[in-house]
Amino acid sequence: MKDLSKILQIRYNNVRPAAGMLLLAEPFLGDPFFSRSVVLLIEHNEEGSFGLIINKEVPVKPAEAISSLGNYEGKVFVGGPVQPRSIFYLHTLGQRLAGSLPVIDHLYWGGDAMQLNQMIMKGEVKPGEVRFFLGYSGWSPGQLQDELKRD
């Protein structure tokens, strides 16, 4: 029989944030942005942390957020509460899109927005290759580490 005496023991969380890490919200978190959220950490450095909520799709088409995208059938997600009127994007285009920054193998963020728009309009980008986000999730220096230690 297994020893269950320590099953409810709380251990100190030693997780060190890093780009590419997935952050799962506490199950009963009351914050409307982060409740049941999965955040992909894009950047983490001495200036703070930047991530995107990857599991909260919004019922709008990319062309409703960016009129120049025409009939592009990609998806739009809530990225977080910071700058909710700004558009961010993850993609699998790699170096086909100038200025792209790697997050993990075969996944990139950012890049030349005008070039992306042109690629979409020419039909060079499939809907599954780009995911758009409204806003982002951000933490000031040390804030994310402190939150991870508490939770």
N, C-alpha and C positions, 0 to 999 in steps of 0.2 A: 504494500500500500504506500502511496506517495505521502510525503510529509507536507501537509497543507498549512502548517503553522505560520508560514511567512507569506502566504498568498496575498494578504492585504497590506503588507509592508510597503511603504512608499520609498522609492529610491530616488536619490538625487539624479536629475536629468543632465547628463554630460554631453548632450548632443551639440556639436559645433556646426553652425549653419554654413552651407556652401552652395554655390551655384549648381543647379540641377536637382537639388533636394526637394522632395515633396513634403509640405507641411499640412497636417490634418488638424482641423479645428476641433476643439474640445466638443464632445457630443451635445452638451447642454448649454453651449455658449449662446447668450441672448442677443448678440450683435447681429443685426439683419444682413450685413454684408458677409460676415464670416461664419454664420451658423451653417453647419454641415458643408463647409468649404474645403476644397483641396487647392492649396496654393503652390505653384511651381516657383521656387526661388530662382530668380534670373541673375541677380548680382548680390554679392555680400562682401563688403569691404569696410575700411575704417570710416567711410563717409555715411554708412548706413546700409539698408537692405531694400531691394526692389523685387517684387514678385507679381504674379498674375493668378487670379482665381481661375482654374481651368475647368470647373464643373458646373458653372451656372450660366447656361445659355439664355439669351434674351430673345423675345419673339419679334425680332426685326431682321431684315435682310441687310447685308453690307451696303447696298445702294441707298438704303434709308439713312444710314449713318454717314456715308460718303457718296454723294450724288453722282460723282464721275465714274462709279464702278458699273453703271448700267445694270445688266441682268445677272451679274455674278452671283452664283448660288452658294457661296460660302456661309460660314456661321459667325455670329457675333455673341460674345460672352461678356459678363460683368467681370472686369479685371480687378476691381477694388474701389475703395471709397475716395482715393486721391485723384484729383483731376478727372472727374467722371465724364467730362465733355471732350476729353482727348482720346485719340485712337492709338492703340498699340497693337502689335501683331507678332505672332509666332509663325514660323514656317519651316518647310523642309526644302527650300530652294537652294540653300547653301550659297556658294559663291556666284550662282547665277544672278543673285541680287546683290549689287554693290553695297558695301557697308554693313552687311549682315554680321552679327556677332554670335558665335557658337554658345549654346547653353549646355547641351549634352550631345552625344553622337547623333548626327543627322537631324538635330533640332536647333533652330536659330531664332533670334529675335531681331527686330528692327531691320534697318537697311534703307536704301534710297526709296522713299515713298512715291516719288514721281515715276521712277523706273518700275516699281511694283504695279502702279496704276496702268502704265502702258502695257506691261506684260499681261495683266488681266484682260485689258480691252482687246488685245491681239489673240486672246485664247491660249496663251502660253502657260497659264496657271490653272490647275484643276482645283475645284472647291476644297478638296481634302488637303491641299498643300499649304493653305494659309488659314489661320484662325485669328479673327479680329477681337479686340477687347476694348471696352469702354472703361477708362480709368485704370488705376493700378493699386497695388498694395505696397505701402512703404513704411519703413521703420527708421527712426533716427539712430545715430551711432549707439550701439550697446542695447538698444531697446529690444530687438528680437532675441538676443541672448538672454536677457532678463526674463522675457515672457516664456521662453523655453525652460528656464530653470524653475519657474513657478508652476508650469503645467507639466 
